[in-house]
Amino acid sequence: MALVWEIKDVHRAANEREVALTDEEAIKVLETLLNQHNPQYGIRWEDLTTHIEEHVLGRKLTEAEVRRFVEQDIITVQR
């Protein structure tokens, strides 16, 4: 069995924290967590959000983007 993390998971975690990441930033988050995680515990959702917060990644979402995410589950990706 394999558990798979995708960049869309990172974008969703970032949007939950009201920020938007580029695809490159999302890939970097996954690479960093892969190299630094404890295999005994794996990678948790909290690891994604904490890493994004601690490294001040991305740009702040606009109010409209936050509403779209909350109301319609539309993920914002920074271009």
C-alpha positions in Angstrom: 0.0 0.0 0.0 1.3 3.5 -0.8 0.0 6.8 0.4 0.5 9.5 -2.2 0.8 13.2 -1.6 0.3 15.5 -4.7 0.9 19.1 -5.2 -2.8 19.8 -5.2 -2.7 18.6 -1.5 -0.1 21.2 -0.8 -2.2 23.9 -2.6 -5.2 22.9 -0.5 -3.2 23.1 2.7 -1.9 26.5 1.7 -5.4 27.8 0.8 -6.6 26.6 4.2 -4.0 29.0 5.6 -5.2 31.7 3.2 -2.1 31.7 1.0 -1.5 30.7 -2.6 1.7 28.9 -3.7 3.3 28.4 -7.1 3.6 24.8 -8.3 7.4 25.1 -7.8 6.9 26.1 -4.1 4.4 23.2 -3.7 6.9 20.7 -5.1 9.6 22.1 -2.8 7.4 21.6 0.2 6.8 17.9 -0.8 10.6 17.4 -1.4 11.5 18.9 1.9 8.9 16.9 3.9 10.0 13.7 2.1 13.6 14.3 3.1 12.9 15.4 6.7 9.9 13.3 7.9 10.1 10.6 10.5 9.3 7.3 8.7 7.7 6.0 11.9 5.0 8.7 11.8 4.9 9.5 8.1 3.7 12.9 6.7 0.6 14.4 8.3 -1.6 17.2 7.1 -0.3 19.3 10.0 3.2 18.9 8.6 2.1 20.6 5.4 0.4 23.5 7.0 3.1 24.0 9.6 5.9 24.0 7.0 4.0 26.5 4.9 3.4 28.8 7.9 7.0 28.5 9.3 8.6 29.3 5.9 6.2 32.1 5.0 5.6 30.7 1.6 3.2 32.1 -1.0 1.1 35.2 -1.2 -2.0 36.1 0.8 -5.3 35.1 -0.8 -7.7 37.9 -1.7 -11.1 37.9 0.0 -12.7 36.7 -3.2 -10.3 33.7 -3.4 -11.0 32.8 0.2 -14.7 32.8 -0.5 -14.3 30.7 -3.6 -12.3 28.2 -1.6 -14.7 28.0 1.4 -17.9 28.1 -0.6 -17.1 26.3 -3.8 -13.9 24.4 -2.9 -11.9 26.1 -5.7 -8.2 26.0 -5.1 -6.1 29.0 -5.9 -2.6 28.4 -7.4 -0.2 31.3 -7.7 1.1 31.7 -11.3 
